[in-house]
Amino acid sequence: MSNDAKRQNKREELILAGISEISRSGIAGFSMRRAAEQAGLSCAAPARHFGGKQGFIAAIIDYVNGQWRDEQTKILSQCGPTLREQLVEFSLGYIKFLVEKPHFRSILMLKDDSLDSTYQSRGKTTKLTLDLVDKYCDEVGMDEATRLRKFYIVRSLIYGASLMFDNGELPYTEEVLEIVKESIDREFDLP
């Protein structure tokens, strides 16, 4: 393994440990030392790789956002050709992502005003999804008030289902995921 590959591997180990640390302690309690210990690296390793706490947290957010972007690309390559099918599949994919990667969810849902404005958008809808929403709304002639209402309802279904799966109120099965998918899809038929 080359030195660059080893460095990248250590960097990713630190990021994954940092995600776990933020999930446990939040931003205010985040410790680079504990993240380094969890990754089995020296306490100086985070500073070498990220410069400091702000750089470390920024790298964690970038990593998680990158994972979701990669997942979106995968979803887009596997779903149907219509904008509606893509929106429904993106919604279901986001639920799966949030449930199957709970530590990532803690980063995506993180609210901390101390983060600079670059990272305040981490829990917001991605540009790819917003572009699909805009194209779909234009395609069906949806007015702004209806668009906002549907956006709210679909996002609520996504977060509600994720939470209900996570806390055991709904079993995380293909059958229940299909019910959630049908609920999201049906929302596009309602006025």
C-alpha contacts under 8 A as a table, 3 or more apart, distances in Angstrom:
res1	aa1	res2	aa2	distance
1	M	5	A	6.16
1	M	6	K	6.54
2	S	5	A	5.16
2	S	6	K	6.26
3	N	6	K	5.02
3	N	7	R	6.05
4	D	7	R	5.06
4	D	8	Q	6.11
5	A	8	Q	5.04
5	A	9	N	6.05
6	K	9	N	5.01
6	K	10	K	6.19
7	R	10	K	5.17
7	R	11	R	6.09
8	Q	11	R	4.94
8	Q	12	E	6.17
9	N	12	E	5.17
9	N	13	E	6.18
10	K	13	E	4.96
10	K	14	L	6.14
11	R	14	L	5.14
11	R	15	I	6.22
11	R	49	H	6.45
12	E	15	I	4.92
12	E	16	L	6.13
13	E	16	L	5.22
13	E	17	A	6.15
13	E	39	A	5.72
14	L	17	A	5.03
14	L	18	G	5.88
14	L	35	A	6.47
14	L	36	A	6.23
14	L	39	A	5.70
14	L	46	P	7.02
15	I	18	G	4.82
15	I	19	I	6.14
15	I	56	F	7.60
15	I	59	A	7.09
15	I	60	I	5.46
15	I	63	Y	7.63
16	L	19	I	5.08
16	L	20	S	6.44
16	L	60	I	7.74
17	A	20	S	5.09
17	A	21	E	6.15
17	A	35	A	5.03
17	A	36	A	7.19
17	A	38	Q	5.92
17	A	39	A	5.70
18	G	21	E	4.86
18	G	22	I	6.12
18	G	32	M	7.39
18	G	35	A	5.11
18	G	56	F	7.87
18	G	57	I	7.71
18	G	60	I	6.86
19	I	22	I	5.23
19	I	23	S	6.16
19	I	60	I	6.52
19	I	103	H	6.23
19	I	104	F	7.01
19	I	107	I	7.17
20	S	23	S	5.03
20	S	24	R	6.28
20	S	35	A	7.84
20	S	103	H	6.20
21	E	24	R	5.14
21	E	25	S	5.86
21	E	26	G	7.35
21	E	30	F	6.26
21	E	31	S	7.20
21	E	34	R	7.28
21	E	35	A	6.01
22	I	25	S	5.14
22	I	26	G	4.46
22	I	27	I	5.91
22	I	29	G	7.75
22	I	30	F	5.78
22	I	106	S	7.59
22	I	107	I	7.49
23	S	26	G	5.91
23	S	103	H	5.94
23	S	106	S	5.67
23	S	107	I	7.43
25	S	28	A	7.24
25	S	29	G	4.86
25	S	30	F	5.64
26	G	29	G	5.50
26	G	30	F	5.87
27	I	30	F	4.96
27	I	112	D	7.20
31	S	34	R	5.31
31	S	35	A	6.36
32	M	35	A	5.06
32	M	36	A	6.10
32	M	43	C	7.24
32	M	46	P	6.38
32	M	53	K	6.76
33	R	36	A	5.11
33	R	37	E	6.18
33	R	43	C	4.98
33	R	44	A	7.91
33	R	46	P	7.94
34	R	37	E	4.98
34	R	38	Q	6.10
34	R	43	C	7.97
35	A	38	Q	5.11
35	A	39	A	6.24
36	A	39	A	5.06
36	A	40	G	6.15
36	A	41	L	5.07
36	A	42	S	6.03
36	A	43	C	5.46
36	A	44	A	7.97
36	A	45	A	6.73
36	A	46	P	6.67
37	E	40	G	4.94
37	E	41	L	5.80
37	E	42	S	6.84
37	E	43	C	6.89
38	Q	41	L	7.63
41	L	45	A	6.36
42	S	45	A	5.37
43	C	46	P	6.85
44	A	47	A	5.55
44	A	48	R	6.42
45	A	48	R	5.09
45	A	49	H	6.22
46	P	49	H	5.17
46	P	50	F	5.69
46	P	51	G	7.05
46	P	52	G	6.98
46	P	56	F	6.90
47	A	50	F	5.28
47	A	51	G	4.38
47	A	52	G	5.07
47	A	53	K	7.81
48	R	51	G	5.90
49	H	56	F	7.92
50	F	53	K	7.59
50	F	55	G	4.98
50	F	56	F	5.01
50	F	59	A	7.37
51	G	55	G	5.85
51	G	56	F	7.23
52	G	55	G	5.33
52	G	56	F	6.07
53	K	56	F	5.01
53	K	57	I	6.13
54	Q	57	I	5.22
54	Q	58	A	6.07
54	Q	115	L	7.88
55	G	58	A	4.98
55	G	59	A	6.13
56	F	59	A	5.13
56	F	60	I	6.31
57	I	60	I	5.01
57	I	61	I	6.25
58	A	61	I	5.16
58	A	62	D	6.10
58	A	119	Y	7.28
59	A	62	D	5.03
59	A	63	Y	6.01
60	I	63	Y	5.08
60	I	64	V	6.28
61	I	64	V	5.25
61	I	65	N	6.06
61	I	107	I	6.64
61	I	108	L	7.78
61	I	119	Y	7.29
61	I	122	R	7.14
62	D	65	N	5.13
62	D	66	G	5.96
63	Y	66	G	5.01
63	Y	67	Q	6.26
64	V	67	Q	5.05
64	V	68	W	6.42
64	V	104	F	6.07
64	V	107	I	7.27
64	V	108	L	7.53
65	N	68	W	5.16
65	N	69	R	6.15
65	N	108	L	7.80
65	N	122	R	7.05
66	G	69	R	4.95
66	G	70	D	6.09
67	Q	70	D	5.13
67	Q	71	E	6.23
68	W	71	E	4.93
68	W	72	Q	6.13
68	W	97	F	7.59
69	R	72	Q	5.04
69	R	73	T	6.33
70	D	73	T	5.19
70	D	74	K	6.35
71	E	74	K	5.03
71	E	75	I	6.15
71	E	93	G	7.81
72	Q	75	I	5.00
72	Q	76	L	6.04
72	Q	90	F	6.83
72	Q	93	G	7.68
73	T	76	L	5.12
73	T	77	S	6.26
74	K	77	S	5.23
74	K	78	Q	6.51
75	I	78	Q	5.23
75	I	79	C	6.11
75	I	89	E	6.90
75	I	90	F	6.62
75	I	93	G	6.96
76	L	79	C	5.54
76	L	86	Q	6.63
76	L	90	F	7.66
79	C	85	E	6.75
79	C	86	Q	5.99
79	C	89	E	6.55
80	G	85	E	5.57
80	G	86	Q	6.37
81	P	85	E	6.92
81	P	86	Q	7.14
82	T	85	E	5.27
82	T	86	Q	6.32
83	L	86	Q	5.01
83	L	87	L	6.16
83	L	132	L	6.49
83	L	135	K	7.47
83	L	136	Y	5.72
84	R	87	L	5.11
84	R	88	V	6.20
84	R	136	Y	6.70
84	R	185	D	7.87
84	R	188	F	7.91
85	E	88	V	5.18
85	E	89	E	6.06
86	Q	89	E	5.11
86	Q	90	F	5.95
86	Q	132	L	7.75
87	L	90	F	5.06
87	L	91	S	6.11
87	L	129	T	7.39
87	L	132	L	6.83
87	L	133	V	7.16
88	V	91	S	5.10
88	V	92	L	6.25
88	V	181	K	6.79
88	V	184	I	6.38
88	V	185	D	5.95
89	E	92	L	5.05
89	E	93	G	5.85
89	E	181	K	7.86
90	F	93	G	4.93
90	F	94	Y	6.03
90	F	129	T	7.56
91	S	94	Y	5.16
91	S	95	I	6.43
91	S	154	V	7.74
91	S	155	R	7.99
91	S	158	I	6.44
91	S	184	I	7.75
92	L	95	I	5.11
92	L	96	K	6.37
92	L	158	I	7.37
92	L	177	L	7.67
92	L	180	V	7.73
92	L	181	K	6.23
93	G	96	K	5.09
93	G	97	F	6.07
94	Y	97	F	4.92
94	Y	98	L	6.09
94	Y	158	I	7.29
95	I	98	L	5.19
95	I	99	V	6.13
95	I	158	I	5.69
95	I	159	Y	7.26
95	I	161	A	7.04
95	I	162	S	5.48
96	K	99	V	5.15
96	K	100	E	5.75
96	K	162	S	7.67
97	F	100	E	5.34
97	F	101	K	5.75
98	L	101	K	5.46
98	L	102	P	5.83
98	L	104	F	7.09
98	L	105	R	5.26
98	L	162	S	6.40
99	V	102	P	5.70
99	V	105	R	7.79
99	V	162	S	5.75
99	V	163	L	7.96
99	V	165	F	6.99
99	V	166	D	6.23
101	K	104	F	5.31
101	K	105	R	6.40
102	P	105	R	4.85
102	P	106	S	6.48
103	H	106	S	5.21
103	H	107	I	6.87
104	F	107	I	5.21
104	F	108	L	6.28
105	R	108	L	4.96
105	R	109	M	5.89
106	S	109	M	5.30
106	S	110	L	5.78
107	I	110	L	5.01
107	I	122	R	7.69
107	I	123	G	7.93
108	L	122	R	5.40
108	L	123	G	4.49
109	M	122	R	7.46
109	M	123	G	5.19
110	L	122	R	7.86
110	L	123	G	7.21
111	K	120	Q	7.70
112	D	115	L	6.00
112	D	120	Q	7.92
113	D	116	D	7.48
113	D	120	Q	7.73
115	L	118	T	7.83
115	L	119	Y	6.29
115	L	120	Q	6.72
116	D	119	Y	5.98
116	D	120	Q	6.78
117	S	120	Q	5.08
117	S	121	S	7.70
118	T	121	S	7.10
119	Y	122	R	5.74
120	Q	123	G	7.78
121	S	124	K	5.24
125	T	129	T	6.39
125	T	130	L	6.50
126	T	129	T	5.32
126	T	130	L	6.18
127	K	130	L	4.97
127	K	131	D	5.94
128	L	131	D	5.18
128	L	132	L	6.37
129	T	132	L	5.05
129	T	133	V	6.19
130	L	133	V	4.94
130	L	134	D	6.07
131	D	134	D	5.10
131	D	135	K	6.11
132	L	135	K	5.13
132	L	136	Y	5.99
133	V	136	Y	5.13
133	V	137	C	6.05
134	D	137	C	5.16
134	D	138	D	6.12
135	K	138	D	5.13
135	K	139	E	5.99
136	Y	139	E	4.95
136	Y	140	V	6.29
137	C	140	V	5.40
137	C	141	G	5.78
137	C	142	M	4.85
137	C	143	D	7.58
137	C	147	R	6.88
138	D	141	G	5.00
138	D	142	M	6.35
139	E	142	M	7.89
142	M	146	T	6.36
142	M	147	R	6.23
143	D	146	T	5.52
143	D	147	R	6.15
144	E	147	R	4.94
144	E	148	L	6.16
145	A	148	L	5.27
145	A	149	R	6.27
146	T	149	R	5.08
146	T	150	K	6.08
146	T	191	P	7.63
147	R	150	K	5.26
147	R	151	F	5.96
148	L	151	F	5.03
148	L	152	Y	6.09
149	R	152	Y	5.16
149	R	153	I	6.21
150	K	153	I	5.01
150	K	154	V	5.97
150	K	187	E	7.11
150	K	188	F	7.55
151	F	154	V	5.33
151	F	155	R	6.03
152	Y	155	R	5.28
152	Y	156	S	6.01
153	I	156	S	4.98
153	I	157	L	6.15
153	I	187	E	7.89
154	V	157	L	4.99
154	V	158	I	6.23
154	V	184	I	6.13
154	V	187	E	7.42
155	R	158	I	4.99
155	R	159	Y	6.20
156	S	159	Y	5.24
156	S	160	G	5.66
157	L	160	G	5.06
157	L	161	A	5.80
157	L	180	V	7.78
157	L	184	I	7.07
158	I	161	A	5.41
158	I	162	S	6.15
159	Y	162	S	5.05
159	Y	163	L	6.11
160	G	163	L	5.18
160	G	164	M	6.04
161	A	164	M	5.01
161	A	165	F	5.98
161	A	170	L	7.86
161	A	180	V	7.29
162	S	165	F	5.23
162	S	166	D	6.02
163	L	166	D	4.95
163	L	167	N	6.10
164	M	167	N	5.35
164	M	168	G	6.00
164	M	169	E	4.89
164	M	170	L	5.45
165	F	168	G	5.26
165	F	169	E	6.11
165	F	170	L	4.94
165	F	171	P	6.05
165	F	172	Y	5.61
166	D	169	E	7.75
167	N	170	L	7.86
168	G	171	P	6.14
170	L	176	V	7.43
171	P	176	V	6.88
172	Y	176	V	6.62
172	Y	177	L	7.09
173	T	176	V	5.36
173	T	177	L	6.15
174	E	177	L	4.97
174	E	178	E	6.09
175	E	178	E	5.16
175	E	179	I	6.55
176	V	179	I	4.96
176	V	180	V	6.31
177	L	180	V	5.02
177	L	181	K	6.06
178	E	181	K	4.90
178	E	182	E	6.10
179	I	182	E	5.10
179	I	183	S	6.22
180	V	183	S	5.03
180	V	184	I	6.29
181	K	184	I	5.18
181	K	185	D	6.10
182	E	185	D	4.99
182	E	186	R	5.87
183	S	186	R	5.13
183	S	187	E	6.37
184	I	187	E	5.31
184	I	188	F	7.31
185	D	188	F	5.68
185	D	189	D	7.43
186	R	189	D	5.25
186	R	190	L	6.78
187	E	190	L	5.30
188	F	191	P	7.84
